[in-house]
Amino acid sequence: QVQLVESGGGLVQAGGSLRLSCASSGRTLSNYHMAWFRQAPGKERDFVAAINWFGTVRYADSVKGRFMISRDSTKSTLYLQMSSLKPEDTAVYFCAGRTEPGIALRLRPNEYTYWGQGTQVTVSS
């Protein structure tokens, strides 16, 4: 059973950078798709970025050009490098995973099976 644990959240000033990590335990599958979602107070959980087993990446328009998603060679750790942070980026960030035989990226929360507990990111002006 795969378990995910996020880390790296915290308080940062607008324009700053932060890197989130998501460590996985359990079985490592070669056909794993991983993603980041975020949820602000009173809002729905929104897609941020995703990466498939082939290395294809996808970003929400709101973070494109500022965020970069990556995974290590063993596929045991997922990263989200965030730069040029804005107050609008403030949210709880979740990592998610799913097994996927194809290459098409999934962008909806209900399409993912495994979830971390979330890590708070707060961007101040």
Summary of the structure (lengths in Angstrom):
residues: 125
radius of gyration: 13.6
end to end distance: 40.6
largest distance: 42.8
contacts: 371
relative contact order: 0.32
helix: 5%
strand: 50%
